[in-house]
């Protein structure tokens, strides 16, 4: 695995490697455009209007720029922990492990952020994301299994912290139901779902059946 940039995390060299260079970047404009289209169409299917959106760890601003072009009426707030990214790409400075973004949002995007945090900050970040989200959360978060078996080490950062999926799922399911594809619906949105439309509801049904079988 190639080494991290030597002059500190989340600096210009970091963004050049993981966002700029086509040979080493994690995602480029085509991939982010597909993701944004998918999120918007899922929201439309479930009749979740997106009027306010927030992004945690906005990087070079690809998702924000897509929304500006394709959904210009959405009020989109992009944030990042990196001083370099905030200055270069026009984000608000925010450390999601320390504080939430003020306000309530129909869509929150948090991609590739939580694996950089230690356990305490990651746990707080999940609470902060829940406090912000009144509709959909898109969460990309690599687990220990993903880092071992799925991610491409040649374009991934060795600083990612692997944790069991249960660490995230247990905390997320207090506030969300899993829709799939990285999307979680806030429980307070009260979107009616069939059990087989949500991993959360399907797993709960299985657990109920197992408890009934043991009585």
N, C-alpha and C positions, 0 to 999 in steps of 0.2 A: 504494500500500500504506500503511495507517495506521501511524503511528510507534509505536515501543516506548514503554511507560510511562516517564516521564521520571525517576522517582525510584529507578531501579535495577532490575536484572533479578530475576525470581522473587520479587517482593515482593507485597504485598496487591493492588496495582493490576494486576499481571500475572495473578494468579489470577482477579480479577474479570473481566478482559477475556477470557481464553482458556478459562475454566472456568465463570464465573458468568453472564455476559450471554448469553441465548439467541441474540442476533443476531450475536455475535462469537466465541462459544465454539467450540472445535475439536470437542469431543464433549460429550454430556450423558449422563445415566443410561441412556436407552434404547439408545444406541449402544454404551456400555460393557457393558451387560447382554448384547447380542447377541454382542459379542466374547467375553466370558467363557463364554457358553454354547457357542459354537463351539469354543473351545479345549478345554473340558472334554469335549465329545463326540468331538473328534479323539483326545484322550488315551485315552478309553474304547475307541474303535475299534481303536487300536493296542495296547491292553492295557497302557498306561502308568499305573500307579496314582499319583494325586496325593495325597500325604500332607503334604509340605512344599512351600510355594511362597514365592517372593520377588518383590518388585516394585521395580524401579529407576526412580526418577522418578515416584513415586506420586501427585503432584499433590494433588488434593482427596480422594483415597482412594476413588474410585468403584469400582475393581476390588476392592479390599480389602473394601469394604462388601458388594459382591455375594457374594463368597465367604463372608463372615460369615453372610449370610442363607441362601444356597443350598447351601453346602458347609461347614457349621460345624465339621466335624471336621478340615478342612485347617488346618495350622499355617501361618499366613500372616504374612510379615514385610514390611512396607512401608517403603521408604526414599526419601529425597529429599535433594538437595544444598541446598535452600532452607531457611534457618533459619525463615523465616515459615511455610512449609508444615509443617515438623516440629512447630512449636509449635501451629499452628492445627488441624492434622489428625492429629497423633499419630504421626508417622513417626520412624524412626531417621535420624539425619543420616549421609549417605554420599555421597562423591564417587567415582563408579565409575571415573573416569579416574585416580584415585590409589590406590584399594585395592578389593579385592573384599569382599563381605559374607561373613563367616565362615560356614562350613557348606556342606552339599550339599543341593540342592533338586531335587525332581522336576519342578518348573515354575518358570521364571524369565520374568518379563514386563519388557520394557524398551521403552517406547513414547515416541518423540519426544525421546530424550535425546542420542544420539550426534551428531546434526548441530549441537548447540551446542558440541561439544568441538573443540579443535584436533586436528591430525592425530596428534600423539604421544599425547595423552590418549585419543583415539578408538581408536587401536591397542591401548593398554593396556587400555581398557575391554572390548574384545572378548576379550582374554586372561582378564580377570577374570570375564566372563560365562561363558566356557568352564569355568573352574575351579569355578564354582558349580553348573553344570548337570549333572545326571545323567540327566535325562529330556528334557523339551521346553523349548526357548527360543522365546518369542514376541518377535520383534524388529520394531518399526516404525521405519524409518530412511529418511528422504528423501534421495535421491541428487541429483546436479546435474541430471539429466534430469527427475526428479520436480518439483523446485523450478521449473524452467523451463516444464514442460508440463502438470503434473498438479495440483499443490496450488492451492487457492483462496487467492489473495493477500489477500483481504479478511478471512480468518480465520486467516492464517498469520503467523508471526513472521519479520520480515526478517533477524533475527540467525542464522537457520539457515545452516549452512555446506554448500554443495553439493560432494560428492565423487563420483567415478565409482563405479558399482556394484561394479566389480572390486576397489576398495579393501576393501570389506566382504566380498565373496564369497571372495576369496583367503584372507583371515584366518579367516573362519568355517569354510570347508571343511577346515581343518586339524583341526577338533574336532567338526564337525557334518555331517550330510547335510541338504540342503534338502528339505523336505516340501511347501512351498508355502503361500500365504496368510500369509506372515510367520512360519511355524513351521519350526523346525529341530530335528532329533532328534540328541541327543548320540551320537557314535560309540560311546562306552563303554556306552551303553544296549543296544547289539547287537540292535536291532530289525530283523528281516529284512524287507527291502523289495524288490519287483520294480524293475527299472531304470526303468520308466515311471512309477513312483510317486514318484520323486525326481528333481528337476532335476539334483542333483549326480551321481547315478548315470547318468542319461541322457546328460549332457554328457561324462562319463568314457567311456561306451561309444562315443560319436561320435568322441572323440579317439582311442581305440584303433583304430577302424575307419579313420580317416584315416591313422594311422601305418602300418597294415598295407597300405593302398593304395599307399603311396609306396615300399614295399620292393621 
